[in-house]
Amino acid sequence: MSLPVYVNGRFLRQKLTGVQRFATEITAAMARAASGPVVLVPPALPGGDAADPGFTYTRIVGHRHGQAWEQIDLPRHARDGVLINLGNTAPVRRRRQVVVIHDCGVFSTPDAYGWKFRTWYKVLQTLLVRAGARIVTVSEFSRREIVRHLGANPDRVSVMPEGADHMRRIPPEPECLGQAGLQPGRYVLAVGSLSAHKNLAALGVLARALENRGMVLAVTGGLDRAVFRSDSAAILPQPARYLGRVSDGALRALYQHAACLVFPSRYEGFGLPAIEAMACDCPLAVSDIAALRETCGDAAVYFDPDSPADIAGQTERLLDEPGLADRLRAAAASRLLKFTWDNAAASLASVVHDMQMAEQRQVLEVLQCAP
């Protein structure tokens, strides 16, 4: 008999960023495909509200919140099965679990994070690897990073894709363009939190070049000061239109009507905004870094993220070169065939199945050795 499968539902009580989007979509896809119940285990809402978060099998547990809930309450209520943790963290004192670590940014770009957050992640993830947790990540680049920085056994780190099909299910809200003073096709979009590794400060040359064309650099995203350094947003490109956090429908409309997406990150584990843009037929100009090469392939033009002039030059090339944007859209349509949440969930389910089979073999071996 297979062990029950539980999903760490802490992400339901966090702000929606790329990691929380990943967790939400993967959980839903696993529930659709599973032969048995996949039980989502979130903490109660602050104040004791135990509202059903909307999944078929849900067990709201504990009275703590945040890290204390994850380390103390969660493992107690999922002790008889396999626990899946989708957001970089997990209970340390737990043997049968899968932990999705999206990247090693706290090691590779420490300047982007506050010291408390950085220290906690380094200690926690190192302990999880040493305790024998099965690690899953979202790119071959991140797999190499995990092996390098956390000392993980390469054979115990698996790679799964992410998905972009959620963008096609979201009704667009085109009215957001008028509210922001944007005209279709007359702006370049940048998506991401205002943290150091997202490298928005390097867009200043592009912002001025766009203004000379009568176009706008539009930036959407937020700054979580509990995670990122408090001075991360001190130097930002001007002129630009800062939209802050937007709804999912507004984001889809912004992708659909942008001249292109510019994605200047110095470090990514995968690059979810890139495939979200692909799903909305938005051509890409992105950083020439390993993770984005792996994700975008021939569906983007690339620039040196440390050269504001190259960022501007390659983005303007995308705007000006006849047929280039259409070629990128065609390449994106082909690449998107593998970037679905169902494919991602199937990859993760395969890892869980292997753990369940290994557990059953161990039980049988014990029984056979018994007098």
Contacts in CASP RR format, 6 or more apart in sequence:
PFRMAT RR
TARGET T0000
AUTHOR 0000-0000-0000
METHOD contacts of the structure
MODEL  1
MSLPVYVNGRFLRQKLTGVQRFATEITAAMARAASGPVVLVPPALPGGDA
ADPGFTYTRIVGHRHGQAWEQIDLPRHARDGVLINLGNTAPVRRRRQVVV
IHDCGVFSTPDAYGWKFRTWYKVLQTLLVRAGARIVTVSEFSRREIVRHL
GANPDRVSVMPEGADHMRRIPPEPECLGQAGLQPGRYVLAVGSLSAHKNL
AALGVLARALENRGMVLAVTGGLDRAVFRSDSAAILPQPARYLGRVSDGA
LRALYQHAACLVFPSRYEGFGLPAIEAMACDCPLAVSDIAALRETCGDAA
VYFDPDSPADIAGQTERLLDEPGLADRLRAAAASRLLKFTWDNAAASLAS
VVHDMQMAEQRQVLEVLQCAP
2 36 0 8 1.000
2 356 0 8 1.000
2 360 0 8 1.000
3 80 0 8 1.000
3 81 0 8 1.000
3 82 0 8 1.000
3 96 0 8 1.000
3 355 0 8 1.000
3 356 0 8 1.000
3 359 0 8 1.000
4 37 0 8 1.000
4 39 0 8 1.000
4 80 0 8 1.000
4 81 0 8 1.000
4 82 0 8 1.000
5 30 0 8 1.000
5 34 0 8 1.000
5 36 0 8 1.000
5 37 0 8 1.000
5 38 0 8 1.000
5 39 0 8 1.000
5 81 0 8 1.000
5 82 0 8 1.000
5 84 0 8 1.000
5 352 0 8 1.000
6 38 0 8 1.000
6 39 0 8 1.000
6 40 0 8 1.000
6 41 0 8 1.000
6 59 0 8 1.000
6 77 0 8 1.000
6 78 0 8 1.000
6 81 0 8 1.000
6 82 0 8 1.000
6 83 0 8 1.000
6 84 0 8 1.000
7 27 0 8 1.000
7 30 0 8 1.000
7 38 0 8 1.000
7 39 0 8 1.000
7 40 0 8 1.000
7 41 0 8 1.000
7 83 0 8 1.000
7 84 0 8 1.000
7 86 0 8 1.000
8 41 0 8 1.000
8 70 0 8 1.000
8 74 0 8 1.000
8 83 0 8 1.000
8 84 0 8 1.000
8 85 0 8 1.000
8 86 0 8 1.000
8 87 0 8 1.000
8 90 0 8 1.000
9 23 0 8 1.000
9 27 0 8 1.000
9 40 0 8 1.000
9 41 0 8 1.000
9 42 0 8 1.000
9 43 0 8 1.000
10 42 0 8 1.000
10 43 0 8 1.000
10 66 0 8 1.000
10 69 0 8 1.000
10 70 0 8 1.000
10 74 0 8 1.000
10 87 0 8 1.000
10 89 0 8 1.000
11 19 0 8 1.000
11 20 0 8 1.000
11 23 0 8 1.000
11 24 0 8 1.000
11 86 0 8 1.000
11 87 0 8 1.000
12 24 0 8 1.000
12 40 0 8 1.000
12 42 0 8 1.000
12 53 0 8 1.000
13 42 0 8 1.000
13 43 0 8 1.000
13 45 0 8 1.000
13 46 0 8 1.000
13 65 0 8 1.000
13 66 0 8 1.000
14 20 0 8 1.000
15 224 0 8 1.000
16 24 0 8 1.000
17 193 0 8 1.000
17 224 0 8 1.000
18 272 0 8 1.000
19 86 0 8 1.000
19 87 0 8 1.000
19 88 0 8 1.000
19 102 0 8 1.000
20 87 0 8 1.000
21 166 0 8 1.000
21 272 0 8 1.000
22 86 0 8 1.000
22 87 0 8 1.000
22 100 0 8 1.000
22 102 0 8 1.000
22 138 0 8 1.000
22 162 0 8 1.000
22 272 0 8 1.000
23 86 0 8 1.000
23 87 0 8 1.000
25 163 0 8 1.000
25 166 0 8 1.000
25 341 0 8 1.000
25 344 0 8 1.000
26 86 0 8 1.000
26 341 0 8 1.000
26 344 0 8 1.000
26 345 0 8 1.000
26 348 0 8 1.000
27 38 0 8 1.000
27 40 0 8 1.000
27 55 0 8 1.000
27 86 0 8 1.000
28 55 0 8 1.000
28 341 0 8 1.000
29 341 0 8 1.000
29 342 0 8 1.000
29 344 0 8 1.000
29 345 0 8 1.000
30 38 0 8 1.000
30 84 0 8 1.000
30 345 0 8 1.000
30 348 0 8 1.000
30 349 0 8 1.000
31 38 0 8 1.000
31 40 0 8 1.000
31 55 0 8 1.000
31 56 0 8 1.000
31 57 0 8 1.000
32 342 0 8 1.000
32 345 0 8 1.000
33 342 0 8 1.000
33 345 0 8 1.000
33 346 0 8 1.000
33 349 0 8 1.000
34 349 0 8 1.000
37 56 0 8 1.000
37 57 0 8 1.000
38 57 0 8 1.000
39 57 0 8 1.000
39 58 0 8 1.000
39 59 0 8 1.000
39 78 0 8 1.000
40 53 0 8 1.000
40 55 0 8 1.000
40 57 0 8 1.000
40 58 0 8 1.000
40 59 0 8 1.000
41 58 0 8 1.000
41 59 0 8 1.000
41 60 0 8 1.000
41 61 0 8 1.000
41 74 0 8 1.000
41 77 0 8 1.000
41 78 0 8 1.000
42 53 0 8 1.000
42 58 0 8 1.000
42 60 0 8 1.000
42 61 0 8 1.000
43 60 0 8 1.000
43 61 0 8 1.000
43 62 0 8 1.000
43 64 0 8 1.000
43 65 0 8 1.000
43 66 0 8 1.000
43 69 0 8 1.000
43 73 0 8 1.000
43 74 0 8 1.000
44 50 0 8 1.000
44 60 0 8 1.000
44 61 0 8 1.000
44 62 0 8 1.000
44 63 0 8 1.000
45 51 0 8 1.000
46 65 0 8 1.000
48 63 0 8 1.000
50 60 0 8 1.000
52 58 0 8 1.000
52 60 0 8 1.000
53 60 0 8 1.000
59 77 0 8 1.000
61 73 0 8 1.000
61 74 0 8 1.000
61 76 0 8 1.000
61 77 0 8 1.000
62 69 0 8 1.000
62 73 0 8 1.000
62 77 0 8 1.000
63 73 0 8 1.000
64 72 0 8 1.000
64 73 0 8 1.000
67 89 0 8 1.000
67 120 0 8 1.000
70 89 0 8 1.000
70 90 0 8 1.000
70 91 0 8 1.000
71 91 0 8 1.000
71 92 0 8 1.000
71 93 0 8 1.000
74 83 0 8 1.000
74 91 0 8 1.000
75 83 0 8 1.000
75 91 0 8 1.000
75 93 0 8 1.000
75 94 0 8 1.000
81 96 0 8 1.000
82 96 0 8 1.000
82 97 0 8 1.000
82 98 0 8 1.000
82 352 0 8 1.000
82 355 0 8 1.000
82 356 0 8 1.000
82 359 0 8 1.000
83 90 0 8 1.000
83 91 0 8 1.000
83 94 0 8 1.000
83 96 0 8 1.000
83 97 0 8 1.000
83 98 0 8 1.000
84 97 0 8 1.000
84 98 0 8 1.000
84 100 0 8 1.000
84 348 0 8 1.000
84 352 0 8 1.000
85 91 0 8 1.000
85 97 0 8 1.000
85 98 0 8 1.000
85 99 0 8 1.000
85 100 0 8 1.000
86 100 0 8 1.000
87 99 0 8 1.000
87 100 0 8 1.000
87 101 0 8 1.000
87 102 0 8 1.000
88 99 0 8 1.000
88 100 0 8 1.000
88 101 0 8 1.000
88 102 0 8 1.000
88 121 0 8 1.000
88 125 0 8 1.000
89 99 0 8 1.000
89 121 0 8 1.000
89 124 0 8 1.000
89 125 0 8 1.000
90 97 0 8 1.000
90 99 0 8 1.000
90 124 0 8 1.000
90 128 0 8 1.000
90 133 0 8 1.000
91 97 0 8 1.000
92 124 0 8 1.000
92 127 0 8 1.000
92 128 0 8 1.000
92 131 0 8 1.000
93 131 0 8 1.000
94 131 0 8 1.000
94 133 0 8 1.000
95 131 0 8 1.000
95 132 0 8 1.000
96 355 0 8 1.000
96 359 0 8 1.000
97 133 0 8 1.000
97 134 0 8 1.000
98 133 0 8 1.000
98 134 0 8 1.000
98 135 0 8 1.000
98 136 0 8 1.000
98 348 0 8 1.000
98 351 0 8 1.000
98 352 0 8 1.000
98 355 0 8 1.000
99 128 0 8 1.000
99 133 0 8 1.000
99 134 0 8 1.000
99 135 0 8 1.000
99 136 0 8 1.000
100 135 0 8 1.000
100 136 0 8 1.000
100 137 0 8 1.000
100 138 0 8 1.000
100 160 0 8 1.000
100 348 0 8 1.000
101 125 0 8 1.000
101 135 0 8 1.000
101 136 0 8 1.000
101 137 0 8 1.000
101 142 0 8 1.000
101 146 0 8 1.000
101 150 0 8 1.000
102 137 0 8 1.000
102 138 0 8 1.000
102 142 0 8 1.000
102 269 0 8 1.000
102 270 0 8 1.000
103 137 0 8 1.000
103 138 0 8 1.000
103 142 0 8 1.000
103 145 0 8 1.000
103 267 0 8 1.000
103 268 0 8 1.000
103 269 0 8 1.000
103 270 0 8 1.000
103 291 0 8 1.000
104 142 0 8 1.000
104 145 0 8 1.000
104 146 0 8 1.000
104 148 0 8 1.000
104 149 0 8 1.000
104 150 0 8 1.000
105 112 0 8 1.000
105 113 0 8 1.000
105 145 0 8 1.000
105 197 0 8 1.000
105 267 0 8 1.000
106 113 0 8 1.000
106 117 0 8 1.000
106 118 0 8 1.000
106 121 0 8 1.000
106 122 0 8 1.000
107 122 0 8 1.000
107 145 0 8 1.000
107 149 0 8 1.000
108 145 0 8 1.000
108 149 0 8 1.000
108 267 0 8 1.000
109 196 0 8 1.000
109 197 0 8 1.000
109 266 0 8 1.000
109 267 0 8 1.000
110 118 0 8 1.000
111 196 0 8 1.000
111 197 0 8 1.000
111 229 0 8 1.000
112 195 0 8 1.000
112 196 0 8 1.000
112 197 0 8 1.000
112 198 0 8 1.000
112 228 0 8 1.000
112 229 0 8 1.000
112 232 0 8 1.000
112 267 0 8 1.000
113 121 0 8 1.000
113 195 0 8 1.000
113 227 0 8 1.000
113 228 0 8 1.000
113 229 0 8 1.000
114 227 0 8 1.000
114 228 0 8 1.000
114 229 0 8 1.000
114 230 0 8 1.000
117 226 0 8 1.000
117 227 0 8 1.000
125 150 0 8 1.000
126 150 0 8 1.000
128 135 0 8 1.000
129 135 0 8 1.000
129 146 0 8 1.000
129 150 0 8 1.000
129 151 0 8 1.000
129 152 0 8 1.000
132 156 0 8 1.000
134 156 0 8 1.000
134 158 0 8 1.000
134 351 0 8 1.000
134 355 0 8 1.000
135 146 0 8 1.000
135 150 0 8 1.000
135 152 0 8 1.000
135 156 0 8 1.000
135 157 0 8 1.000
135 158 0 8 1.000
136 157 0 8 1.000
136 158 0 8 1.000
136 159 0 8 1.000
136 160 0 8 1.000
136 347 0 8 1.000
136 348 0 8 1.000
136 351 0 8 1.000
137 143 0 8 1.000
137 146 0 8 1.000
137 157 0 8 1.000
137 158 0 8 1.000
137 159 0 8 1.000
137 160 0 8 1.000
137 269 0 8 1.000
138 159 0 8 1.000
138 160 0 8 1.000
138 161 0 8 1.000
138 162 0 8 1.000
138 269 0 8 1.000
138 270 0 8 1.000
139 159 0 8 1.000
139 269 0 8 1.000
139 270 0 8 1.000
139 291 0 8 1.000
139 294 0 8 1.000
139 295 0 8 1.000
140 159 0 8 1.000
140 294 0 8 1.000
141 269 0 8 1.000
141 290 0 8 1.000
141 291 0 8 1.000
141 294 0 8 1.000
142 159 0 8 1.000
142 269 0 8 1.000
142 270 0 8 1.000
142 291 0 8 1.000
143 154 0 8 1.000
143 157 0 8 1.000
143 158 0 8 1.000
143 159 0 8 1.000
145 269 0 8 1.000
146 152 0 8 1.000
146 157 0 8 1.000
147 153 0 8 1.000
147 154 0 8 1.000
147 157 0 8 1.000
158 347 0 8 1.000
158 351 0 8 1.000
159 347 0 8 1.000
160 344 0 8 1.000
160 347 0 8 1.000
160 348 0 8 1.000
160 351 0 8 1.000
161 338 0 8 1.000
161 339 0 8 1.000
161 340 0 8 1.000
161 343 0 8 1.000
161 344 0 8 1.000
161 347 0 8 1.000
162 270 0 8 1.000
162 271 0 8 1.000
162 272 0 8 1.000
162 275 0 8 1.000
162 339 0 8 1.000
162 341 0 8 1.000
162 344 0 8 1.000
163 272 0 8 1.000
163 275 0 8 1.000
163 339 0 8 1.000
163 340 0 8 1.000
163 341 0 8 1.000
163 343 0 8 1.000
163 344 0 8 1.000
164 272 0 8 1.000
164 275 0 8 1.000
164 276 0 8 1.000
164 278 0 8 1.000
164 279 0 8 1.000
164 336 0 8 1.000
164 339 0 8 1.000
164 340 0 8 1.000
165 279 0 8 1.000
165 336 0 8 1.000
165 339 0 8 1.000
165 340 0 8 1.000
165 341 0 8 1.000
165 342 0 8 1.000
166 341 0 8 1.000
167 252 0 8 1.000
167 255 0 8 1.000
167 276 0 8 1.000
167 279 0 8 1.000
167 280 0 8 1.000
168 279 0 8 1.000
170 248 0 8 1.000
170 249 0 8 1.000
170 251 0 8 1.000
170 252 0 8 1.000
171 249 0 8 1.000
171 252 0 8 1.000
172 249 0 8 1.000
172 252 0 8 1.000
172 253 0 8 1.000
172 256 0 8 1.000
173 247 0 8 1.000
173 249 0 8 1.000
173 250 0 8 1.000
173 252 0 8 1.000
173 253 0 8 1.000
174 253 0 8 1.000
174 256 0 8 1.000
174 257 0 8 1.000
176 246 0 8 1.000
176 247 0 8 1.000
176 249 0 8 1.000
176 250 0 8 1.000
176 253 0 8 1.000
176 254 0 8 1.000
177 183 0 8 1.000
177 184 0 8 1.000
177 253 0 8 1.000
177 254 0 8 1.000
177 257 0 8 1.000
180 218 0 8 1.000
180 241 0 8 1.000
180 243 0 8 1.000
181 241 0 8 1.000
182 216 0 8 1.000
182 218 0 8 1.000
182 241 0 8 1.000
182 254 0 8 1.000
182 257 0 8 1.000
184 257 0 8 1.000
185 257 0 8 1.000
185 258 0 8 1.000
185 259 0 8 1.000
186 214 0 8 1.000
186 215 0 8 1.000
186 216 0 8 1.000
186 259 0 8 1.000
187 210 0 8 1.000
187 215 0 8 1.000
187 216 0 8 1.000
187 217 0 8 1.000
187 218 0 8 1.000
187 241 0 8 1.000
187 257 0 8 1.000
187 258 0 8 1.000
187 259 0 8 1.000
188 206 0 8 1.000
188 210 0 8 1.000
188 215 0 8 1.000
188 216 0 8 1.000
188 217 0 8 1.000
188 218 0 8 1.000
188 258 0 8 1.000
188 259 0 8 1.000
188 260 0 8 1.000
188 261 0 8 1.000
188 262 0 8 1.000
188 315 0 8 1.000
188 319 0 8 1.000
189 218 0 8 1.000
189 219 0 8 1.000
189 220 0 8 1.000
189 254 0 8 1.000
189 255 0 8 1.000
189 258 0 8 1.000
189 260 0 8 1.000
189 261 0 8 1.000
189 262 0 8 1.000
189 277 0 8 1.000
189 282 0 8 1.000
190 200 0 8 1.000
190 203 0 8 1.000
190 217 0 8 1.000
190 218 0 8 1.000
190 219 0 8 1.000
190 220 0 8 1.000
190 261 0 8 1.000
190 262 0 8 1.000
190 263 0 8 1.000
190 264 0 8 1.000
191 219 0 8 1.000
191 220 0 8 1.000
191 221 0 8 1.000
191 251 0 8 1.000
191 261 0 8 1.000
191 263 0 8 1.000
191 273 0 8 1.000
191 276 0 8 1.000
191 277 0 8 1.000
192 198 0 8 1.000
192 200 0 8 1.000
192 219 0 8 1.000
192 220 0 8 1.000
192 221 0 8 1.000
192 222 0 8 1.000
192 273 0 8 1.000
193 221 0 8 1.000
193 222 0 8 1.000
193 223 0 8 1.000
193 224 0 8 1.000
193 228 0 8 1.000
194 200 0 8 1.000
194 219 0 8 1.000
194 221 0 8 1.000
194 222 0 8 1.000
194 223 0 8 1.000
194 228 0 8 1.000
194 232 0 8 1.000
194 233 0 8 1.000
194 236 0 8 1.000
195 223 0 8 1.000
195 227 0 8 1.000
195 228 0 8 1.000
195 229 0 8 1.000
195 232 0 8 1.000
196 228 0 8 1.000
196 229 0 8 1.000
196 232 0 8 1.000
197 265 0 8 1.000
197 266 0 8 1.000
197 267 0 8 1.000
198 264 0 8 1.000
198 265 0 8 1.000
198 266 0 8 1.000
199 264 0 8 1.000
199 265 0 8 1.000
199 266 0 8 1.000
199 287 0 8 1.000
199 305 0 8 1.000
200 219 0 8 1.000
200 236 0 8 1.000
200 237 0 8 1.000
200 264 0 8 1.000
201 235 0 8 1.000
201 236 0 8 1.000
201 237 0 8 1.000
202 237 0 8 1.000
202 264 0 8 1.000
202 305 0 8 1.000
202 306 0 8 1.000
202 307 0 8 1.000
202 308 0 8 1.000
202 311 0 8 1.000
203 217 0 8 1.000
203 219 0 8 1.000
203 237 0 8 1.000
203 240 0 8 1.000
203 262 0 8 1.000
203 264 0 8 1.000
203 308 0 8 1.000
203 311 0 8 1.000
204 217 0 8 1.000
204 237 0 8 1.000
204 238 0 8 1.000
204 240 0 8 1.000
204 308 0 8 1.000
204 312 0 8 1.000
205 308 0 8 1.000
205 309 0 8 1.000
205 311 0 8 1.000
205 312 0 8 1.000
206 217 0 8 1.000
206 237 0 8 1.000
206 262 0 8 1.000
206 308 0 8 1.000
206 311 0 8 1.000
206 312 0 8 1.000
206 313 0 8 1.000
206 315 0 8 1.000
206 316 0 8 1.000
207 217 0 8 1.000
207 237 0 8 1.000
207 238 0 8 1.000
207 239 0 8 1.000
207 240 0 8 1.000
208 239 0 8 1.000
209 312 0 8 1.000
209 313 0 8 1.000
209 316 0 8 1.000
210 216 0 8 1.000
210 217 0 8 1.000
211 239 0 8 1.000
213 319 0 8 1.000
215 259 0 8 1.000
216 239 0 8 1.000
216 240 0 8 1.000
216 241 0 8 1.000
217 237 0 8 1.000
217 239 0 8 1.000
217 240 0 8 1.000
217 241 0 8 1.000
217 262 0 8 1.000
218 240 0 8 1.000
218 241 0 8 1.000
218 243 0 8 1.000
218 254 0 8 1.000
218 258 0 8 1.000
219 236 0 8 1.000
219 237 0 8 1.000
219 240 0 8 1.000
219 241 0 8 1.000
219 242 0 8 1.000
219 243 0 8 1.000
219 244 0 8 1.000
220 243 0 8 1.000
220 244 0 8 1.000
220 245 0 8 1.000
220 246 0 8 1.000
220 251 0 8 1.000
220 254 0 8 1.000
221 243 0 8 1.000
221 244 0 8 1.000
221 245 0 8 1.000
221 246 0 8 1.000
222 244 0 8 1.000
222 245 0 8 1.000
223 232 0 8 1.000
223 233 0 8 1.000
236 242 0 8 1.000
243 254 0 8 1.000
246 254 0 8 1.000
251 276 0 8 1.000
252 280 0 8 1.000
255 261 0 8 1.000
255 276 0 8 1.000
255 277 0 8 1.000
255 279 0 8 1.000
255 280 0 8 1.000
255 282 0 8 1.000
256 280 0 8 1.000
256 281 0 8 1.000
256 282 0 8 1.000
258 277 0 8 1.000
258 282 0 8 1.000
259 319 0 8 1.000
260 282 0 8 1.000
260 283 0 8 1.000
260 284 0 8 1.000
260 285 0 8 1.000
260 315 0 8 1.000
260 318 0 8 1.000
260 319 0 8 1.000
260 325 0 8 1.000
261 273 0 8 1.000
261 274 0 8 1.000
261 277 0 8 1.000
261 282 0 8 1.000
261 283 0 8 1.000
261 284 0 8 1.000
261 285 0 8 1.000
261 286 0 8 1.000
262 285 0 8 1.000
262 286 0 8 1.000
262 311 0 8 1.000
262 315 0 8 1.000
263 271 0 8 1.000
263 273 0 8 1.000
263 274 0 8 1.000
263 284 0 8 1.000
263 285 0 8 1.000
263 286 0 8 1.000
263 287 0 8 1.000
263 292 0 8 1.000
264 286 0 8 1.000
264 287 0 8 1.000
264 303 0 8 1.000
264 305 0 8 1.000
264 311 0 8 1.000
265 271 0 8 1.000
265 286 0 8 1.000
265 287 0 8 1.000
265 289 0 8 1.000
265 292 0 8 1.000
265 305 0 8 1.000
266 287 0 8 1.000
266 289 0 8 1.000
266 305 0 8 1.000
266 306 0 8 1.000
267 289 0 8 1.000
267 291 0 8 1.000
268 287 0 8 1.000
268 289 0 8 1.000
268 291 0 8 1.000
268 292 0 8 1.000
268 295 0 8 1.000
269 291 0 8 1.000
270 291 0 8 1.000
270 295 0 8 1.000
271 291 0 8 1.000
271 292 0 8 1.000
271 295 0 8 1.000
274 284 0 8 1.000
274 286 0 8 1.000
274 292 0 8 1.000
274 295 0 8 1.000
274 296 0 8 1.000
274 300 0 8 1.000
275 295 0 8 1.000
275 296 0 8 1.000
275 335 0 8 1.000
275 336 0 8 1.000
275 339 0 8 1.000
277 283 0 8 1.000
277 284 0 8 1.000
278 284 0 8 1.000
278 296 0 8 1.000
278 299 0 8 1.000
278 332 0 8 1.000
278 333 0 8 1.000
278 335 0 8 1.000
278 336 0 8 1.000
278 339 0 8 1.000
279 336 0 8 1.000
281 329 0 8 1.000
281 332 0 8 1.000
283 300 0 8 1.000
283 318 0 8 1.000
283 324 0 8 1.000
283 325 0 8 1.000
283 328 0 8 1.000
283 329 0 8 1.000
283 332 0 8 1.000
284 296 0 8 1.000
284 299 0 8 1.000
284 300 0 8 1.000
284 301 0 8 1.000
284 328 0 8 1.000
284 332 0 8 1.000
285 300 0 8 1.000
285 301 0 8 1.000
285 302 0 8 1.000
285 303 0 8 1.000
285 311 0 8 1.000
285 314 0 8 1.000
285 315 0 8 1.000
285 318 0 8 1.000
286 292 0 8 1.000
286 296 0 8 1.000
286 300 0 8 1.000
286 301 0 8 1.000
286 302 0 8 1.000
286 303 0 8 1.000
287 302 0 8 1.000
287 303 0 8 1.000
287 304 0 8 1.000
287 305 0 8 1.000
288 302 0 8 1.000
288 303 0 8 1.000
288 304 0 8 1.000
288 305 0 8 1.000
289 305 0 8 1.000
292 300 0 8 1.000
292 302 0 8 1.000
293 302 0 8 1.000
296 335 0 8 1.000
297 331 0 8 1.000
297 335 0 8 1.000
298 331 0 8 1.000
298 335 0 8 1.000
299 328 0 8 1.000
299 331 0 8 1.000
299 332 0 8 1.000
299 334 0 8 1.000
299 335 0 8 1.000
300 328 0 8 1.000
301 314 0 8 1.000
301 315 0 8 1.000
301 317 0 8 1.000
301 318 0 8 1.000
301 324 0 8 1.000
301 328 0 8 1.000
302 314 0 8 1.000
303 310 0 8 1.000
303 311 0 8 1.000
303 313 0 8 1.000
303 314 0 8 1.000
303 315 0 8 1.000
304 310 0 8 1.000
304 311 0 8 1.000
305 311 0 8 1.000
317 324 0 8 1.000
318 324 0 8 1.000
318 325 0 8 1.000
318 328 0 8 1.000
END
